[in-house]
Amino acid sequence: MSRVGVLVLGPAGVGKSTFCNSIISHMQSIGRRAHIVNLDPAADATQYEFTIDIRDLISLQDVQEEMNLGPNGALIYCFEFLMNNLDWLDEQIGDFNDEYLIFDCPGQIELYTHIPILPTIVKHLTSQLNFSLCATYLLEAPFVIDRSKFFSGALSAMSAMILLELPHINILSKVDLVETQVAKRELKQFLNPDPMLLASDINEKTNPRFAKLNRAIANLVDDFGMVQFLPLNCNTKDDESNSVANILSYIDDVTQWSEAQEPKDPKEDFDPEELEE
């Protein structure tokens, strides 16, 4: 049976760990099991403990102290060490067959844009460990509603889509923080964006010398045609549960989770005559 995993990606500070905890909480509430696999050697557990933690193999702090490296150099060293010790990851993952594994990844995008570390790990999980994977890419709403920054975020999301070669879901996090700043109609422009329309708005507010560049970037995003976002709203527990449930339904679809489940026996007390009533 194919295993199911979800990669949680995005820049630092967008709420990846909070999203991981929200998925765990929601899945527990509906009777499903999931585990967090921490791939950030600098992260600490928050609401839920890590089932698998890269820091048991190597930590960022130890590398910085022993190798005299900065944060980014130490992070790359940690992942290169992991690449040379993938048997450790295989052993830790073990026999998780019918439970979700949520891979909480670092926020440094150079791990898949500049050096092929995450793509190599993805390939190992899919080909060697038979995982059905989905990538989720988070961008925070307060950042994205600035139209010029939207294109920056869209390009980073596109980069992850192309380089990881996985089913991909973009998520707009912290929507609750902008609900009082922008109208719902305007917010929807960023969930299902029209890049050319957004580029026109940018050109009205920026130096004319950048107009051609803005149009070129908008054309690239528009031609790609796959940059859409699902909202993640944590304003109240109900809002959080509803948005997480919606996102999880998309993840289940692309990973084909339901198709991999064993069929359940019908209830013994089922009475066919009830259908005739």
C-alpha positions as CSV (number, residue, x, y, z in Angstrom):
1,M,0.0,0.0,0.0
2,S,1.3,3.5,-0.9
3,R,2.2,5.7,2.0
4,V,1.0,9.3,2.2
5,G,3.1,12.3,3.0
6,V,2.6,16.0,2.9
7,L,5.5,18.5,2.5
8,V,4.9,21.8,4.2
9,L,7.0,24.5,2.4
10,G,7.3,28.2,2.4
11,P,9.5,31.1,3.5
12,A,10.4,31.6,7.1
13,G,7.6,32.9,9.3
14,V,4.6,32.1,7.1
15,G,3.1,29.7,9.7
16,K,4.3,26.3,8.5
17,S,4.6,24.8,12.0
18,T,1.2,26.2,13.0
19,F,-0.3,24.7,9.9
20,C,1.3,21.3,10.7
21,N,-0.2,21.5,14.2
22,S,-3.6,22.5,12.8
23,I,-3.6,19.5,10.5
24,I,-2.8,17.1,13.4
25,S,-5.5,18.7,15.6
26,H,-8.1,18.4,12.8
27,M,-7.2,14.9,11.9
28,Q,-7.4,13.7,15.5
29,S,-10.8,15.3,15.8
30,I,-12.1,13.2,12.9
31,G,-10.4,10.0,14.0
32,R,-7.4,9.9,11.8
33,R,-3.8,9.7,12.7
34,A,-0.9,11.8,11.5
35,H,2.7,12.4,12.6
36,I,5.1,15.4,12.2
37,V,8.4,14.7,10.6
38,N,10.7,17.6,11.4
39,L,13.2,18.3,8.7
40,D,14.3,21.7,10.2
41,P,17.4,21.2,12.3
42,A,16.8,24.5,14.0
43,A,13.1,24.0,14.9
44,D,11.6,23.2,18.3
45,A,8.3,21.4,18.8
46,T,5.3,23.6,19.7
47,Q,1.9,22.1,20.2
48,Y,2.6,18.5,19.1
49,E,5.9,16.6,19.6
50,F,7.8,15.5,16.5
51,T,7.5,11.8,15.8
52,I,10.7,12.0,13.7
53,D,13.2,14.7,14.3
54,I,16.2,15.5,12.2
55,R,17.9,17.0,15.3
56,D,18.3,13.4,16.6
57,L,20.7,13.0,13.7
58,I,22.2,16.5,13.5
59,S,21.3,19.9,14.8
60,L,22.0,23.4,13.4
61,Q,23.4,24.7,16.7
62,D,26.0,21.9,16.9
63,V,27.1,22.4,13.3
64,Q,27.4,26.2,13.8
65,E,29.5,25.7,16.9
66,E,31.7,22.9,15.6
67,M,32.2,24.0,12.0
68,N,32.1,27.8,12.6
69,L,29.4,28.3,10.0
70,G,26.6,30.8,9.7
71,P,22.9,29.8,9.7
72,N,22.5,29.2,6.0
73,G,25.8,27.4,5.6
74,A,25.1,25.2,8.6
75,L,21.7,24.4,7.3
76,I,23.1,23.2,4.0
77,Y,25.7,21.2,5.8
78,C,22.9,19.5,7.9
79,F,21.0,18.5,4.8
80,E,24.1,17.2,3.0
81,F,24.8,15.1,6.1
82,L,21.2,13.8,5.9
83,M,21.7,13.0,2.2
84,N,24.6,10.8,3.2
85,N,22.6,9.1,5.9
86,L,19.2,8.5,4.3
87,D,19.2,5.0,5.8
88,W,18.6,6.9,9.1
89,L,15.5,8.5,7.7
90,D,14.3,5.1,6.3
91,E,14.7,3.5,9.7
92,Q,12.9,6.3,11.4
93,I,10.0,6.2,9.0
94,G,9.7,2.5,9.5
95,D,6.2,1.0,8.9
96,F,3.9,4.1,8.8
97,N,1.6,2.7,6.2
98,D,-1.9,4.0,6.9
99,E,-1.1,7.2,8.7
100,Y,-0.2,10.7,7.3
101,L,3.4,11.9,7.7
102,I,3.6,15.7,7.6
103,F,7.1,16.8,6.7
104,D,7.8,20.2,8.2
105,C,10.5,21.8,6.1
106,P,12.9,24.7,6.7
107,G,12.0,28.1,5.2
108,Q,15.3,28.5,3.2
109,I,14.2,28.1,-0.4
110,E,17.7,27.6,-1.6
111,L,17.3,24.0,-0.5
112,Y,15.4,23.4,-3.7
113,T,16.2,26.4,-5.9
114,H,20.0,26.6,-5.7
115,I,20.9,23.0,-4.7
116,P,18.8,19.9,-5.3
117,I,18.5,18.7,-1.7
118,L,14.8,18.6,-1.3
119,P,14.1,17.3,-4.8
120,T,16.6,14.4,-4.0
121,I,14.8,13.6,-0.8
122,V,11.4,13.7,-2.6
123,K,12.7,11.3,-5.2
124,H,14.0,9.0,-2.5
125,L,10.6,9.0,-0.7
126,T,8.6,8.4,-3.8
127,S,10.8,5.8,-5.5
128,Q,12.4,4.0,-2.6
129,L,9.8,4.2,0.1
130,N,6.7,4.2,-2.1
131,F,5.3,7.5,-0.8
132,S,2.4,9.3,-2.5
133,L,3.4,12.9,-1.8
134,C,1.8,16.3,-2.0
135,A,3.6,19.6,-1.6
136,T,1.9,22.5,0.2
137,Y,3.4,25.9,-0.3
138,L,2.5,28.7,2.2
139,L,2.6,32.4,1.7
140,E,1.2,34.8,4.2
141,A,-1.7,37.1,3.3
142,P,-0.2,40.3,4.7
143,F,2.7,39.9,2.4
144,V,0.8,38.8,-0.7
145,I,-1.9,41.5,-0.7
146,D,0.9,43.9,-1.7
147,R,0.6,43.4,-5.5
148,S,4.3,43.7,-6.2
149,K,5.1,41.2,-3.5
150,F,2.4,38.9,-4.8
151,F,4.4,38.3,-7.9
152,S,7.5,37.6,-5.8
153,G,5.6,35.0,-3.9
154,A,4.0,33.6,-7.0
155,L,7.4,33.1,-8.6
156,S,8.7,31.3,-5.5
157,A,5.7,29.0,-5.5
158,M,6.1,28.3,-9.2
159,S,9.8,27.5,-8.6
160,A,8.8,24.9,-6.0
161,M,6.2,23.4,-8.3
162,I,8.6,23.0,-11.1
163,L,11.6,21.7,-9.2
164,L,9.9,19.3,-6.9
165,E,7.7,17.8,-9.6
166,L,4.9,16.9,-7.1
167,P,1.2,17.6,-6.9
168,H,1.1,21.1,-5.5
169,I,-1.3,23.1,-3.4
170,N,-0.6,26.8,-2.6
171,I,-2.0,28.1,0.7
172,L,-2.6,31.7,1.7
173,S,-1.9,31.7,5.5
174,K,-2.8,34.3,8.1
175,V,-5.9,35.4,6.2
176,D,-7.5,36.5,9.5
177,L,-4.9,39.2,9.8
178,V,-6.0,41.1,6.7
179,E,-9.8,40.6,6.9
180,T,-10.2,44.1,8.4
181,Q,-7.7,45.7,5.9
182,V,-9.1,44.5,2.6
183,A,-12.6,43.6,1.3
184,K,-13.5,40.0,0.6
185,R,-13.8,40.8,-3.1
186,E,-10.3,42.2,-3.2
187,L,-8.9,39.2,-1.2
188,K,-10.5,36.8,-3.8
189,Q,-8.3,38.5,-6.4
190,F,-5.3,36.9,-4.8
191,L,-6.9,33.5,-4.2
192,N,-7.7,33.0,-7.9
193,P,-5.6,35.8,-9.5
194,D,-5.6,37.4,-12.8
195,P,-1.9,38.3,-13.2
196,M,-2.4,40.7,-16.1
197,L,-5.0,42.7,-14.1
198,L,-2.7,42.8,-11.1
199,A,0.2,43.9,-13.3
200,S,-2.0,46.8,-14.6
201,D,-2.6,47.9,-11.0
202,I,1.1,47.8,-10.3
203,N,2.0,49.8,-13.3
204,E,-0.3,52.6,-12.1
205,K,1.7,52.9,-8.9
206,T,5.3,52.2,-9.9
207,N,7.9,53.9,-12.0
208,P,7.0,53.6,-15.8
209,R,10.5,52.2,-16.5
210,F,9.4,48.9,-14.8
211,A,6.2,48.5,-16.8
212,K,7.7,46.2,-19.4
213,L,9.3,44.0,-16.6
214,N,6.0,43.9,-14.7
215,R,4.1,42.7,-17.8
216,A,6.8,40.1,-18.6
217,I,6.5,38.6,-15.1
218,A,2.7,38.7,-15.2
219,N,2.8,37.0,-18.6
220,L,5.0,34.3,-17.1
221,V,2.7,33.6,-14.2
222,D,-0.4,33.8,-16.5
223,D,1.1,31.4,-19.0
224,F,2.0,28.9,-16.3
225,G,-1.7,29.1,-15.3
226,M,-1.5,27.1,-12.0
227,V,-0.9,29.8,-9.3
228,Q,-4.0,29.7,-7.2
229,F,-4.3,29.7,-3.4
230,L,-6.5,28.1,-0.7
231,P,-7.2,30.4,2.3
232,L,-6.0,29.4,5.8
233,N,-8.1,31.4,8.4
234,C,-7.2,31.0,12.1
235,N,-9.5,33.8,13.4
236,T,-11.6,31.3,15.4
237,K,-11.5,27.6,16.1
238,D,-14.4,27.1,13.7
239,D,-12.7,29.2,10.9
240,E,-9.5,27.2,11.4
241,S,-11.3,23.9,11.4
242,N,-13.2,24.7,8.2
243,S,-10.2,26.0,6.3
244,V,-8.0,23.1,7.4
245,A,-10.7,20.6,6.5
246,N,-11.0,22.2,3.0
247,I,-7.2,22.1,2.5
248,L,-7.1,18.5,3.7
249,S,-9.8,17.4,1.3
250,Y,-7.6,18.7,-1.6
251,I,-4.6,16.9,-0.2
252,D,-6.6,13.7,0.1
253,D,-7.6,14.1,-3.6
254,V,-4.2,14.6,-5.0
255,T,-2.6,11.8,-2.8
256,Q,-5.5,9.5,-3.4
257,W,-5.6,8.7,0.3
258,S,-9.1,7.3,0.3
259,E,-8.4,4.9,-2.5
260,A,-5.5,3.4,-0.5
261,Q,-7.7,2.6,2.5
262,E,-8.9,-0.9,3.2
263,P,-12.7,-1.3,2.7
264,K,-14.6,-1.5,5.9
265,D,-17.1,-4.3,6.7
266,P,-20.7,-3.2,6.8
267,K,-22.4,-2.9,10.2
268,E,-23.8,-6.2,11.3
269,D,-27.0,-4.6,12.5
270,F,-27.8,-3.1,9.1
271,D,-31.4,-3.8,8.1
272,P,-32.1,-3.6,4.3
273,E,-35.8,-3.0,5.1
274,E,-34.8,0.4,6.4
275,L,-34.2,1.5,2.8
276,E,-37.8,0.7,1.9
277,E,-39.2,3.0,4.5
